[in-house]
C-alpha cells in the first residue's frame, strides 16, 4: 500500500492492526508496546494515527506484530534480536 495514494482512517487501521498479537509504535525516541485487544484499542490508535488522521508511516508487519513509525533502536531490537 502506498500511503501517499491510499489513506487509512482509524476504522481501517483498526481492522488491519487487530489481526496482530502486538503493536510497537515509535514517535521520535519514544517507543510504546501494546498487546492487541479491544481494551487497548484507543491507546493503539492514538499511537498509530498521524495528525492528518491517517495511519502513520512507515508501518511494517513482521510476523504477528506491526511496527509503526521510525525508531532505529526499535528496529534493531525487534528485527535483529
mmCIF file of the N, C-alpha and C atoms, coordinates in Angstrom:
data_MODEL
# 
_entry.id   MODEL 
# 
loop_
_atom_site.group_PDB 
_atom_site.id 
_atom_site.type_symbol 
_atom_site.label_atom_id 
_atom_site.label_alt_id 
_atom_site.label_comp_id 
_atom_site.label_asym_id 
_atom_site.label_entity_id 
_atom_site.label_seq_id 
_atom_site.pdbx_PDB_ins_code 
_atom_site.Cartn_x 
_atom_site.Cartn_y 
_atom_site.Cartn_z 
_atom_site.occupancy 
_atom_site.B_iso_or_equiv 
_atom_site.pdbx_formal_charge 
_atom_site.auth_seq_id 
_atom_site.auth_comp_id 
_atom_site.auth_asym_id 
_atom_site.auth_atom_id 
_atom_site.pdbx_PDB_model_num 
ATOM 1   N N  . UNK A 1 1  ? 0.838   -1.178  0.000  1.00 0.00 ? 1  UNK A N  1 
ATOM 2   C CA . UNK A 1 1  ? 0.000   0.000   0.000  1.00 0.00 ? 1  UNK A CA 1 
ATOM 3   C C  . UNK A 1 1  ? 0.883   1.241   0.000  1.00 0.00 ? 1  UNK A C  1 
ATOM 4   N N  . UNK A 1 2  ? 0.560   2.196   -0.812 1.00 0.00 ? 2  UNK A N  1 
ATOM 5   C CA . UNK A 1 2  ? 1.277   3.466   -0.862 1.00 0.00 ? 2  UNK A CA 1 
ATOM 6   C C  . UNK A 1 2  ? 0.457   4.503   -0.101 1.00 0.00 ? 2  UNK A C  1 
ATOM 7   N N  . UNK A 1 3  ? 0.940   4.898   1.069  1.00 0.00 ? 3  UNK A N  1 
ATOM 8   C CA . UNK A 1 3  ? 0.191   5.811   1.937  1.00 0.00 ? 3  UNK A CA 1 
ATOM 9   C C  . UNK A 1 3  ? -0.019  7.181   1.302  1.00 0.00 ? 3  UNK A C  1 
ATOM 10  N N  . UNK A 1 4  ? 0.766   7.513   0.298  1.00 0.00 ? 4  UNK A N  1 
ATOM 11  C CA . UNK A 1 4  ? 0.568   8.797   -0.374 1.00 0.00 ? 4  UNK A CA 1 
ATOM 12  C C  . UNK A 1 4  ? -0.669  8.758   -1.262 1.00 0.00 ? 4  UNK A C  1 
ATOM 13  N N  . UNK A 1 5  ? -1.045  7.559   -1.715 1.00 0.00 ? 5  UNK A N  1 
ATOM 14  C CA . UNK A 1 5  ? -2.185  7.415   -2.613 1.00 0.00 ? 5  UNK A CA 1 
ATOM 15  C C  . UNK A 1 5  ? -3.419  6.858   -1.921 1.00 0.00 ? 5  UNK A C  1 
ATOM 16  N N  . UNK A 1 6  ? -3.223  5.998   -0.937 1.00 0.00 ? 6  UNK A N  1 
ATOM 17  C CA . UNK A 1 6  ? -4.336  5.373   -0.229 1.00 0.00 ? 6  UNK A CA 1 
ATOM 18  C C  . UNK A 1 6  ? -4.294  5.785   1.237  1.00 0.00 ? 6  UNK A C  1 
ATOM 19  N N  . UNK A 1 7  ? -5.342  6.414   1.695  1.00 0.00 ? 7  UNK A N  1 
ATOM 20  C CA . UNK A 1 7  ? -5.417  6.846   3.088  1.00 0.00 ? 7  UNK A CA 1 
ATOM 21  C C  . UNK A 1 7  ? -6.065  5.745   3.920  1.00 0.00 ? 7  UNK A C  1 
ATOM 22  N N  . UNK A 1 8  ? -5.655  5.643   5.185  1.00 0.00 ? 8  UNK A N  1 
ATOM 23  C CA . UNK A 1 8  ? -6.212  4.642   6.085  1.00 0.00 ? 8  UNK A CA 1 
ATOM 24  C C  . UNK A 1 8  ? -6.665  5.347   7.358  1.00 0.00 ? 8  UNK A C  1 
ATOM 25  N N  . UNK A 1 9  ? -7.988  5.467   7.526  1.00 0.00 ? 9  UNK A N  1 
ATOM 26  C CA . UNK A 1 9  ? -8.536  6.120   8.709  1.00 0.00 ? 9  UNK A CA 1 
ATOM 27  C C  . UNK A 1 9  ? -8.527  5.160   9.898  1.00 0.00 ? 9  UNK A C  1 
ATOM 28  N N  . UNK A 1 10 ? -9.039  5.618   11.050 1.00 0.00 ? 10 UNK A N  1 
ATOM 29  C CA . UNK A 1 10 ? -8.997  4.805   12.273 1.00 0.00 ? 10 UNK A CA 1 
ATOM 30  C C  . UNK A 1 10 ? -9.705  3.466   12.113 1.00 0.00 ? 10 UNK A C  1 
ATOM 31  N N  . UNK A 1 11 ? -10.855 3.470   11.477 1.00 0.00 ? 11 UNK A N  1 
ATOM 32  C CA . UNK A 1 11 ? -11.614 2.230   11.318 1.00 0.00 ? 11 UNK A CA 1 
ATOM 33  C C  . UNK A 1 11 ? -10.830 1.220   10.483 1.00 0.00 ? 11 UNK A C  1 
ATOM 34  N N  . UNK A 1 12 ? -10.274 1.662   9.374  1.00 0.00 ? 12 UNK A N  1 
ATOM 35  C CA . UNK A 1 12 ? -9.492  0.769   8.520  1.00 0.00 ? 12 UNK A CA 1 
ATOM 36  C C  . UNK A 1 12 ? -8.201  0.344   9.210  1.00 0.00 ? 12 UNK A C  1 
ATOM 37  N N  . UNK A 1 13 ? -7.583  1.267   9.945  1.00 0.00 ? 13 UNK A N  1 
ATOM 38  C CA . UNK A 1 13 ? -6.345  0.936   10.659 1.00 0.00 ? 13 UNK A CA 1 
ATOM 39  C C  . UNK A 1 13 ? -6.610  -0.131  11.717 1.00 0.00 ? 13 UNK A C  1 
ATOM 40  N N  . UNK A 1 14 ? -7.698  0.009   12.465 1.00 0.00 ? 14 UNK A N  1 
ATOM 41  C CA . UNK A 1 14 ? -8.007  -0.993  13.494 1.00 0.00 ? 14 UNK A CA 1 
ATOM 42  C C  . UNK A 1 14 ? -8.317  -2.349  12.857 1.00 0.00 ? 14 UNK A C  1 
ATOM 43  N N  . UNK A 1 15 ? -9.001  -2.346  11.724 1.00 0.00 ? 15 UNK A N  1 
ATOM 44  C CA . UNK A 1 15 ? -9.288  -3.601  11.027 1.00 0.00 ? 15 UNK A CA 1 
ATOM 45  C C  . UNK A 1 15 ? -7.987  -4.313  10.658 1.00 0.00 ? 15 UNK A C  1 
ATOM 46  N N  . UNK A 1 16 ? -6.970  -3.553  10.305 1.00 0.00 ? 16 UNK A N  1 
ATOM 47  C CA . UNK A 1 16 ? -5.664  -4.121  9.971  1.00 0.00 ? 16 UNK A CA 1 
ATOM 48  C C  . UNK A 1 16 ? -4.917  -4.564  11.228 1.00 0.00 ? 16 UNK A C  1 
ATOM 49  N N  . UNK A 1 17 ? -4.808  -3.679  12.203 1.00 0.00 ? 17 UNK A N  1 
ATOM 50  C CA . UNK A 1 17 ? -3.974  -3.922  13.380 1.00 0.00 ? 17 UNK A CA 1 
ATOM 51  C C  . UNK A 1 17 ? -4.541  -4.977  14.318 1.00 0.00 ? 17 UNK A C  1 
ATOM 52  N N  . UNK A 1 18 ? -5.842  -5.126  14.380 1.00 0.00 ? 18 UNK A N  1 
ATOM 53  C CA . UNK A 1 18 ? -6.430  -6.073  15.335 1.00 0.00 ? 18 UNK A CA 1 
ATOM 54  C C  . UNK A 1 18 ? -6.113  -7.520  15.000 1.00 0.00 ? 18 UNK A C  1 
ATOM 55  N N  . UNK A 1 19 ? -5.590  -7.768  13.807 1.00 0.00 ? 19 UNK A N  1 
ATOM 56  C CA . UNK A 1 19 ? -5.185  -9.116  13.431 1.00 0.00 ? 19 UNK A CA 1 
ATOM 57  C C  . UNK A 1 19 ? -3.815  -9.504  13.967 1.00 0.00 ? 19 UNK A C  1 
ATOM 58  N N  . UNK A 1 20 ? -3.131  -8.572  14.613 1.00 0.00 ? 20 UNK A N  1 
ATOM 59  C CA . UNK A 1 20 ? -1.790  -8.832  15.150 1.00 0.00 ? 20 UNK A CA 1 
ATOM 60  C C  . UNK A 1 20 ? -1.872  -9.206  16.628 1.00 0.00 ? 20 UNK A C  1 
ATOM 61  N N  . UNK A 1 21 ? -0.783  -9.753  17.140 1.00 0.00 ? 21 UNK A N  1 
ATOM 62  C CA . UNK A 1 21 ? -0.675  -10.033 18.570 1.00 0.00 ? 21 UNK A CA 1 
ATOM 63  C C  . UNK A 1 21 ? -0.147  -8.812  19.326 1.00 0.00 ? 21 UNK A C  1 
ATOM 64  N N  . UNK A 1 22 ? 0.801   -8.080  18.686 1.00 0.00 ? 22 UNK A N  1 
ATOM 65  C CA . UNK A 1 22 ? 1.450   -6.939  19.338 1.00 0.00 ? 22 UNK A CA 1 
ATOM 66  C C  . UNK A 1 22 ? 1.588   -5.801  18.336 1.00 0.00 ? 22 UNK A C  1 
ATOM 67  N N  . UNK A 1 23 ? 1.623   -4.592  18.874 1.00 0.00 ? 23 UNK A N  1 
ATOM 68  C CA . UNK A 1 23 ? 1.905   -3.393  18.089 1.00 0.00 ? 23 UNK A CA 1 
ATOM 69  C C  . UNK A 1 23 ? 3.014   -2.637  18.804 1.00 0.00 ? 23 UNK A C  1 
ATOM 70  N N  . UNK A 1 24 ? 4.033   -2.275  18.050 1.00 0.00 ? 24 UNK A N  1 
ATOM 71  C CA . UNK A 1 24 ? 5.142   -1.463  18.545 1.00 0.00 ? 24 UNK A CA 1 
ATOM 72  C C  . UNK A 1 24 ? 5.059   -0.135  17.802 1.00 0.00 ? 24 UNK A C  1 
ATOM 73  N N  . UNK A 1 25 ? 4.936   0.964   18.541 1.00 0.00 ? 25 UNK A N  1 
ATOM 74  C CA . UNK A 1 25 ? 4.785   2.273   17.921 1.00 0.00 ? 25 UNK A CA 1 
ATOM 75  C C  . UNK A 1 25 ? 5.883   3.201   18.409 1.00 0.00 ? 25 UNK A C  1 
ATOM 76  N N  . UNK A 1 26 ? 6.443   3.963   17.484 1.00 0.00 ? 26 UNK A N  1 
ATOM 77  C CA . UNK A 1 26 ? 7.519   4.898   17.816 1.00 0.00 ? 26 UNK A CA 1 
ATOM 78  C C  . UNK A 1 26 ? 7.170   6.286   17.303 1.00 0.00 ? 26 UNK A C  1 
ATOM 79  N N  . UNK A 1 27 ? 7.475   7.274   18.130 1.00 0.00 ? 27 UNK A N  1 
ATOM 80  C CA . UNK A 1 27 ? 7.403   8.683   17.734 1.00 0.00 ? 27 UNK A CA 1 
ATOM 81  C C  . UNK A 1 27 ? 8.681   9.303   18.250 1.00 0.00 ? 27 UNK A C  1 
ATOM 82  N N  . UNK A 1 28 ? 9.598   9.599   17.355 1.00 0.00 ? 28 UNK A N  1 
ATOM 83  C CA . UNK A 1 28 ? 10.902  10.110  17.777 1.00 0.00 ? 28 UNK A CA 1 
ATOM 84  C C  . UNK A 1 28 ? 11.619  9.061   18.603 1.00 0.00 ? 28 UNK A C  1 
ATOM 85  N N  . UNK A 1 29 ? 12.094  9.437   19.776 1.00 0.00 ? 29 UNK A N  1 
ATOM 86  C CA . UNK A 1 29 ? 12.793  8.486   20.642 1.00 0.00 ? 29 UNK A CA 1 
ATOM 87  C C  . UNK A 1 29 ? 11.839  7.712   21.548 1.00 0.00 ? 29 UNK A C  1 
ATOM 88  N N  . UNK A 1 30 ? 10.584  8.113   21.573 1.00 0.00 ? 30 UNK A N  1 
ATOM 89  C CA . UNK A 1 30 ? 9.586   7.439   22.403 1.00 0.00 ? 30 UNK A CA 1 
ATOM 90  C C  . UNK A 1 30 ? 9.092   6.168   21.711 1.00 0.00 ? 30 UNK A C  1 
ATOM 91  N N  . UNK A 1 31 ? 9.042   5.068   22.480 1.00 0.00 ? 31 UNK A N  1 
ATOM 92  C CA . UNK A 1 31 ? 8.551   3.794   21.943 1.00 0.00 ? 31 UNK A CA 1 
ATOM 93  C C  . UNK A 1 31 ? 7.495   3.236   22.883 1.00 0.00 ? 31 UNK A C  1 
ATOM 94  N N  . UNK A 1 32 ? 6.449   2.676   22.298 1.00 0.00 ? 32 UNK A N  1 
ATOM 95  C CA . UNK A 1 32 ? 5.389   2.049   23.087 1.00 0.00 ? 32 UNK A CA 1 
ATOM 96  C C  . UNK A 1 32 ? 5.109   0.672   22.515 1.00 0.00 ? 32 UNK A C  1 
ATOM 97  N N  . UNK A 1 33 ? 4.710   -0.223  23.395 1.00 0.00 ? 33 UNK A N  1 
ATOM 98  C CA . UNK A 1 33 ? 4.434   -1.602  23.023 1.00 0.00 ? 33 UNK A CA 1 
ATOM 99  C C  . UNK A 1 33 ? 3.055   -1.963  23.566 1.00 0.00 ? 33 UNK A C  1 
ATOM 100 N N  . UNK A 1 34 ? 2.231   -2.595  22.730 1.00 0.00 ? 34 UNK A N  1 
ATOM 101 C CA . UNK A 1 34 ? 0.866   -2.920  23.123 1.00 0.00 ? 34 UNK A CA 1 
ATOM 102 C C  . UNK A 1 34 ? 0.530   -4.368  22.786 1.00 0.00 ? 34 UNK A C  1 
ATOM 103 N N  . UNK A 1 35 ? -0.216  -5.018  23.675 1.00 0.00 ? 35 UNK A N  1 
ATOM 104 C CA . UNK A 1 35 ? -0.906  -6.254  23.329 1.00 0.00 ? 35 UNK A CA 1 
ATOM 105 C C  . UNK A 1 35 ? -2.162  -5.815  22.596 1.00 0.00 ? 35 UNK A C  1 
ATOM 106 N N  . UNK A 1 36 ? -2.466  -6.475  21.485 1.00 0.00 ? 36 UNK A N  1 
ATOM 107 C CA . UNK A 1 36 ? -3.633  -6.075  20.708 1.00 0.00 ? 36 UNK A CA 1 
ATOM 108 C C  . UNK A 1 36 ? -4.880  -6.744  21.281 1.00 0.00 ? 36 UNK A C  1 
ATOM 109 N N  . UNK A 1 37 ? -5.761  -5.911  21.800 1.00 0.00 ? 37 UNK A N  1 
ATOM 110 C CA . UNK A 1 37 ? -7.066  -6.362  22.281 1.00 0.00 ? 37 UNK A CA 1 
ATOM 111 C C  . UNK A 1 37 ? -7.980  -5.143  22.333 1.00 0.00 ? 37 UNK A C  1 
ATOM 112 N N  . UNK A 1 38 ? -9.260  -5.394  22.480 1.00 0.00 ? 38 UNK A N  1 
ATOM 113 C CA . UNK A 1 38 ? -10.226 -4.296  22.467 1.00 0.00 ? 38 UNK A CA 1 
ATOM 114 C C  . UNK A 1 38 ? -9.998  -3.298  23.598 1.00 0.00 ? 38 UNK A C  1 
ATOM 115 N N  . UNK A 1 39 ? -9.467  -3.755  24.727 1.00 0.00 ? 39 UNK A N  1 
ATOM 116 C CA . UNK A 1 39 ? -9.193  -2.846  25.845 1.00 0.00 ? 39 UNK A CA 1 
ATOM 117 C C  . UNK A 1 39 ? -8.128  -1.811  25.490 1.00 0.00 ? 39 UNK A C  1 
ATOM 118 N N  . UNK A 1 40 ? -7.203  -2.164  24.592 1.00 0.00 ? 40 UNK A N  1 
ATOM 119 C CA . UNK A 1 40 ? -6.114  -1.262  24.204 1.00 0.00 ? 40 UNK A CA 1 
ATOM 120 C C  . UNK A 1 40 ? -6.390  -0.520  22.897 1.00 0.00 ? 40 UNK A C  1 
ATOM 121 N N  . UNK A 1 41 ? -7.570  -0.683  22.336 1.00 0.00 ? 41 UNK A N  1 
ATOM 122 C CA . UNK A 1 41 ? -7.879  -0.105  21.026 1.00 0.00 ? 41 UNK A CA 1 
ATOM 123 C C  . UNK A 1 41 ? -7.600  1.397   20.977 1.00 0.00 ? 41 UNK A C  1 
ATOM 124 N N  . UNK A 1 42 ? -8.112  2.144   21.926 1.00 0.00 ? 42 UNK A N  1 
ATOM 125 C CA . UNK A 1 42 ? -7.953  3.605   21.920 1.00 0.00 ? 42 UNK A CA 1 
ATOM 126 C C  . UNK A 1 42 ? -6.476  3.982   22.026 1.00 0.00 ? 42 UNK A C  1 
ATOM 127 N N  . UNK A 1 43 ? -5.735  3.328   22.912 1.00 0.00 ? 43 UNK A N  1 
ATOM 128 C CA . UNK A 1 43 ? -4.307  3.628   23.078 1.00 0.00 ? 43 UNK A CA 1 
ATOM 129 C C  . UNK A 1 43 ? -3.518  3.288   21.821 1.00 0.00 ? 43 UNK A C  1 
ATOM 130 N N  . UNK A 1 44 ? -3.822  2.147   21.219 1.00 0.00 ? 44 UNK A N  1 
ATOM 131 C CA . UNK A 1 44 ? -3.122  1.735   19.998 1.00 0.00 ? 44 UNK A CA 1 
ATOM 132 C C  . UNK A 1 44 ? -3.386  2.731   18.882 1.00 0.00 ? 44 UNK A C  1 
ATOM 133 N N  . UNK A 1 45 ? -4.636  3.093   18.682 1.00 0.00 ? 45 UNK A N  1 
ATOM 134 C CA . UNK A 1 45 ? -4.956  4.025   17.600 1.00 0.00 ? 45 UNK A CA 1 
ATOM 135 C C  . UNK A 1 45 ? -4.361  5.403   17.855 1.00 0.00 ? 45 UNK A C  1 
ATOM 136 N N  . UNK A 1 46 ? -4.309  5.830   19.100 1.00 0.00 ? 46 UNK A N  1 
ATOM 137 C CA . UNK A 1 46 ? -3.683  7.122   19.413 1.00 0.00 ? 46 UNK A CA 1 
ATOM 138 C C  . UNK A 1 46 ? -2.206  7.106   19.009 1.00 0.00 ? 46 UNK A C  1 
ATOM 139 N N  . UNK A 1 47 ? -1.529  5.995   19.256 1.00 0.00 ? 47 UNK A N  1 
ATOM 140 C CA . UNK A 1 47 ? -0.111  5.876   18.907 1.00 0.00 ? 47 UNK A CA 1 
ATOM 141 C C  . UNK A 1 47 ? 0.097   5.645   17.414 1.00 0.00 ? 47 UNK A C  1 
ATOM 142 N N  . UNK A 1 48 ? -0.888  5.028   16.753 1.00 0.00 ? 48 UNK A N  1 
ATOM 143 C CA . UNK A 1 48 ? -0.724  4.620   15.359 1.00 0.00 ? 48 UNK A CA 1 
ATOM 144 C C  . UNK A 1 48 ? -1.142  5.676   14.345 1.00 0.00 ? 48 UNK A C  1 
ATOM 145 N N  . UNK A 1 49 ? -2.009  6.583   14.744 1.00 0.00 ? 49 UNK A N  1 
ATOM 146 C CA . UNK A 1 49 ? -2.552  7.542   13.793 1.00 0.00 ? 49 UNK A CA 1 
ATOM 147 C C  . UNK A 1 49 ? -1.751  8.840   13.802 1.00 0.00 ? 49 UNK A C  1 
ATOM 148 N N  . UNK A 1 50 ? -1.567  9.393   12.621 1.00 0.00 ? 50 UNK A N  1 
ATOM 149 C CA . UNK A 1 50 ? -0.847  10.650  12.493 1.00 0.00 ? 50 UNK A CA 1 
ATOM 150 C C  . UNK A 1 50 ? -1.776  11.843  12.648 1.00 0.00 ? 50 UNK A C  1 
ATOM 151 N N  . UNK A 1 51 ? -1.222  13.050  12.633 1.00 0.00 ? 51 UNK A N  1 
ATOM 152 C CA . UNK A 1 51 ? -2.022  14.258  12.819 1.00 0.00 ? 51 UNK A CA 1 
ATOM 153 C C  . UNK A 1 51 ? -3.045  14.490  11.706 1.00 0.00 ? 51 UNK A C  1 
ATOM 154 N N  . UNK A 1 52 ? -2.812  13.888  10.542 1.00 0.00 ? 52 UNK A N  1 
ATOM 155 C CA . UNK A 1 52 ? -3.755  14.046  9.433  1.00 0.00 ? 52 UNK A CA 1 
ATOM 156 C C  . UNK A 1 52 ? -4.913  13.063  9.522  1.00 0.00 ? 52 UNK A C  1 
ATOM 157 N N  . UNK A 1 53 ? -4.890  12.185  10.543 1.00 0.00 ? 53 UNK A N  1 
ATOM 158 C CA . UNK A 1 53 ? -5.960  11.210  10.704 1.00 0.00 ? 53 UNK A CA 1 
ATOM 159 C C  . UNK A 1 53 ? -5.742  9.922   9.940  1.00 0.00 ? 53 UNK A C  1 
ATOM 160 N N  . UNK A 1 54 ? -4.538  9.729   9.447  1.00 0.00 ? 54 UNK A N  1 
ATOM 161 C CA . UNK A 1 54 ? -4.197  8.518   8.705  1.00 0.00 ? 54 UNK A CA 1 
ATOM 162 C C  . UNK A 1 54 ? -3.182  7.688   9.481  1.00 0.00 ? 54 UNK A C  1 
ATOM 163 N N  . UNK A 1 55 ? -3.129  6.393   9.160  1.00 0.00 ? 55 UNK A N  1 
ATOM 164 C CA . UNK A 1 55 ? -2.142  5.509   9.771  1.00 0.00 ? 55 UNK A CA 1 
ATOM 165 C C  . UNK A 1 55 ? -0.751  6.054   9.492  1.00 0.00 ? 55 UNK A C  1 
ATOM 166 N N  . UNK A 1 56 ? 0.077   6.124   10.534 1.00 0.00 ? 56 UNK A N  1 
ATOM 167 C CA . UNK A 1 56 ? 1.417   6.689   10.404 1.00 0.00 ? 56 UNK A CA 1 
ATOM 168 C C  . UNK A 1 56 ? 2.305   5.782   9.560  1.00 0.00 ? 56 UNK A C  1 
ATOM 169 N N  . UNK A 1 57 ? 3.265   6.396   8.934  1.00 0.00 ? 57 UNK A N  1 
ATOM 170 C CA . UNK A 1 57 ? 4.235   5.665   8.125  1.00 0.00 ? 57 UNK A CA 1 
ATOM 171 C C  . UNK A 1 57 ? 5.608   5.830   8.753  1.00 0.00 ? 57 UNK A C  1 
ATOM 172 N N  . UNK A 1 58 ? 6.476   4.887   8.571  1.00 0.00 ? 58 UNK A N  1 
ATOM 173 C CA . UNK A 1 58 ? 6.221   3.586   7.947  1.00 0.00 ? 58 UNK A CA 1 
ATOM 174 C C  . UNK A 1 58 ? 5.499   2.650   8.904  1.00 0.00 ? 58 UNK A C  1 
ATOM 175 N N  . UNK A 1 59 ? 4.764   1.712   8.338  1.00 0.00 ? 59 UNK A N  1 
ATOM 176 C CA . UNK A 1 59 ? 4.117   0.643   9.097  1.00 0.00 ? 59 UNK A CA 1 
ATOM 177 C C  . UNK A 1 59 ? 4.502   -0.674  8.442  1.00 0.00 ? 59 UNK A C  1 
ATOM 178 N N  . UNK A 1 60 ? 5.082   -1.563  9.242  1.00 0.00 ? 60 UNK A N  1 
ATOM 179 C CA . UNK A 1 60 ? 5.531   -2.868  8.751  1.00 0.00 ? 60 UNK A CA 1 
ATOM 180 C C  . UNK A 1 60 ? 4.861   -3.982  9.534  1.00 0.00 ? 60 UNK A C  1 
ATOM 181 N N  . UNK A 1 61 ? 4.517   -5.051  8.848  1.00 0.00 ? 61 UNK A N  1 
ATOM 182 C CA . UNK A 1 61 ? 4.064   -6.267  9.529  1.00 0.00 ? 61 UNK A CA 1 
ATOM 183 C C  . UNK A 1 61 ? 5.253   -7.205  9.587  1.00 0.00 ? 61 UNK A C  1 
ATOM 184 N N  . UNK A 1 62 ? 5.601   -7.623  10.787 1.00 0.00 ? 62 UNK A N  1 
ATOM 185 C CA . UNK A 1 62 ? 6.721   -8.542  11.000 1.00 0.00 ? 62 UNK A CA 1 
ATOM 186 C C  . UNK A 1 62 ? 6.189   -9.687  11.858 1.00 0.00 ? 62 UNK A C  1 
ATOM 187 N N  . UNK A 1 63 ? 6.031   -10.847 11.247 1.00 0.00 ? 63 UNK A N  1 
ATOM 188 C CA . UNK A 1 63 ? 5.461   -11.979 11.977 1.00 0.00 ? 63 UNK A CA 1 
ATOM 189 C C  . UNK A 1 63 ? 4.049   -11.658 12.422 1.00 0.00 ? 63 UNK A C  1 
ATOM 190 N N  . UNK A 1 64 ? 3.795   -11.738 13.719 1.00 0.00 ? 64 UNK A N  1 
ATOM 191 C CA . UNK A 1 64 ? 2.460   -11.444 14.250 1.00 0.00 ? 64 UNK A CA 1 
ATOM 192 C C  . UNK A 1 64 ? 2.401   -10.069 14.913 1.00 0.00 ? 64 UNK A C  1 
ATOM 193 N N  . UNK A 1 65 ? 3.278   -9.159  14.478 1.00 0.00 ? 65 UNK A N  1 
ATOM 194 C CA . UNK A 1 65 ? 3.334   -7.816  15.063 1.00 0.00 ? 65 UNK A CA 1 
ATOM 195 C C  . UNK A 1 65 ? 3.376   -6.752  13.968 1.00 0.00 ? 65 UNK A C  1 
ATOM 196 N N  . UNK A 1 66 ? 2.983   -5.537  14.342 1.00 0.00 ? 66 UNK A N  1 
ATOM 197 C CA . UNK A 1 66 ? 3.145   -4.373  13.478 1.00 0.00 ? 66 UNK A CA 1 
ATOM 198 C C  . UNK A 1 66 ? 4.116   -3.412  14.131 1.00 0.00 ? 66 UNK A C  1 
ATOM 199 N N  . UNK A 1 67 ? 5.008   -2.852  13.321 1.00 0.00 ? 67 UNK A N  1 
ATOM 200 C CA . UNK A 1 67 ? 5.938   -1.808  13.742 1.00 0.00 ? 67 UNK A CA 1 
ATOM 201 C C  . UNK A 1 67 ? 5.475   -0.526  13.065 1.00 0.00 ? 67 UNK A C  1 
ATOM 202 N N  . UNK A 1 68 ? 5.205   0.498   13.856 1.00 0.00 ? 68 UNK A N  1 
ATOM 203 C CA . UNK A 1 68 ? 4.655   1.747   13.327 1.00 0.00 ? 68 UNK A CA 1 
ATOM 204 C C  . UNK A 1 68 ? 5.576   2.892   13.704 1.00 0.00 ? 68 UNK A C  1 
ATOM 205 N N  . UNK A 1 69 ? 5.912   3.713   12.713 1.00 0.00 ? 69 UNK A N  1 
ATOM 206 C CA . UNK A 1 69 ? 6.790   4.845   12.950 1.00 0.00 ? 69 UNK A CA 1 
ATOM 207 C C  . UNK A 1 69 ? 8.246   4.434   12.819 1.00 0.00 ? 69 UNK A C  1 
ATOM 208 N N  . UNK A 1 70 ? 9.128   5.421   12.825 1.00 0.00 ? 70 UNK A N  1 
ATOM 209 C CA . UNK A 1 70 ? 10.555  5.125   12.670 1.00 0.00 ? 70 UNK A CA 1 
ATOM 210 C C  . UNK A 1 70 ? 11.294  5.365   13.974 1.00 0.00 ? 70 UNK A C  1 
ATOM 211 N N  . UNK A 1 71 ? 12.009  4.333   14.399 1.00 0.00 ? 71 UNK A N  1 
ATOM 212 C CA . UNK A 1 71 ? 12.910  4.422   15.542 1.00 0.00 ? 71 UNK A CA 1 
ATOM 213 C C  . UNK A 1 71 ? 13.977  3.360   15.318 1.00 0.00 ? 71 UNK A C  1 
ATOM 214 N N  . UNK A 1 72 ? 15.187  3.793   15.023 1.00 0.00 ? 72 UNK A N  1 
ATOM 215 C CA . UNK A 1 72 ? 16.263  2.869   14.673 1.00 0.00 ? 72 UNK A CA 1 
ATOM 216 C C  . UNK A 1 72 ? 16.511  1.830   15.766 1.00 0.00 ? 72 UNK A C  1 
ATOM 217 N N  . UNK A 1 73 ? 16.498  2.263   17.018 1.00 0.00 ? 73 UNK A N  1 
ATOM 218 C CA . UNK A 1 73 ? 16.727  1.318   18.121 1.00 0.00 ? 73 UNK A CA 1 
ATOM 219 C C  . UNK A 1 73 ? 15.630  0.255   18.182 1.00 0.00 ? 73 UNK A C  1 
ATOM 220 N N  . UNK A 1 74 ? 14.386  0.657   17.947 1.00 0.00 ? 74 UNK A N  1 
ATOM 221 C CA . UNK A 1 74 ? 13.282  -0.296  17.947 1.00 0.00 ? 74 UNK A CA 1 
ATOM 222 C C  . UNK A 1 74 ? 13.468  -1.305  16.823 1.00 0.00 ? 74 UNK A C  1 
ATOM 223 N N  . UNK A 1 75 ? 13.824  -0.822  15.639 1.00 0.00 ? 75 UNK A N  1 
ATOM 224 C CA . UNK A 1 75 ? 14.035  -1.730  14.508 1.00 0.00 ? 75 UNK A CA 1 
ATOM 225 C C  . UNK A 1 75 ? 15.153  -2.719  14.808 1.00 0.00 ? 75 UNK A C  1 
ATOM 226 N N  . UNK A 1 76 ? 16.274  -2.216  15.337 1.00 0.00 ? 76 UNK A N  1 
ATOM 227 C CA . UNK A 1 76 ? 17.398  -3.107  15.641 1.00 0.00 ? 76 UNK A CA 1 
ATOM 228 C C  . UNK A 1 76 ? 17.006  -4.161  16.669 1.00 0.00 ? 76 UNK A C  1 
ATOM 229 N N  . UNK A 1 77 ? 16.314  -3.754  17.713 1.00 0.00 ? 77 UNK A N  1 
ATOM 230 C CA . UNK A 1 77 ? 15.928  -4.695  18.773 1.00 0.00 ? 77 UNK A CA 1 
ATOM 231 C C  . UNK A 1 77 ? 14.946  -5.744  18.270 1.00 0.00 ? 77 UNK A C  1 
ATOM 232 N N  . UNK A 1 78 ? 13.986  -5.334  17.458 1.00 0.00 ? 78 UNK A N  1 
ATOM 233 C CA . UNK A 1 78 ? 12.941  -6.262  17.031 1.00 0.00 ? 78 UNK A CA 1 
ATOM 234 C C  . UNK A 1 78 ? 13.316  -7.078  15.801 1.00 0.00 ? 78 UNK A C  1 
ATOM 235 N N  . UNK A 1 79 ? 14.136  -6.514  14.942 1.00 0.00 ? 79 UNK A N  1 
ATOM 236 C CA . UNK A 1 79 ? 14.466  -7.215  13.702 1.00 0.00 ? 79 UNK A CA 1 
ATOM 237 C C  . UNK A 1 79 ? 15.764  -8.006  13.777 1.00 0.00 ? 79 UNK A C  1 
ATOM 238 N N  . UNK A 1 80 ? 16.656  -7.618  14.678 1.00 0.00 ? 80 UNK A N  1 
ATOM 239 C CA . UNK A 1 80 ? 17.948  -8.304  14.770 1.00 0.00 ? 80 UNK A CA 1 
ATOM 240 C C  . UNK A 1 80 ? 18.094  -9.142  16.030 1.00 0.00 ? 80 UNK A C  1 
ATOM 241 N N  . UNK A 1 81 ? 17.175  -9.054  16.919 1.00 0.00 ? 81 UNK A N  1 
ATOM 242 C CA . UNK A 1 81 ? 17.442  -9.720  18.165 1.00 0.00 ? 81 UNK A CA 1 
ATOM 243 C C  . UNK A 1 81 ? 16.362  -10.487 18.753 1.00 0.00 ? 81 UNK A C  1 
# 
